[in-house]
Amino acid sequence: MKNQYCKVGSITHMGSNELNLLEHQYQNFMDKASSIKHSDLKLAEFFELKAMKIQKIIQNLVQ
């Protein structure tokens, strides 16, 4: 078995694939929130909150 080393606190640069994945997750959560808003308001708010957190991450990465 080979030794494995991990760099604690290391930062991995996010490429365009990861950014596209985050944008897809954001859109997915927003779609879920809008589709369920009429039946379950609490769950819709949860999905919107998740989408907003992802949006903040995307904005920080783009800057």
Secondary structure, 3 states (H helix, E strand, C coil): CCCCCCCCCCCCCCCHHHHHHHHHHHHHHHHHHHHHCCCCHHHHHHHHHHHHHHHHHHHHHHC
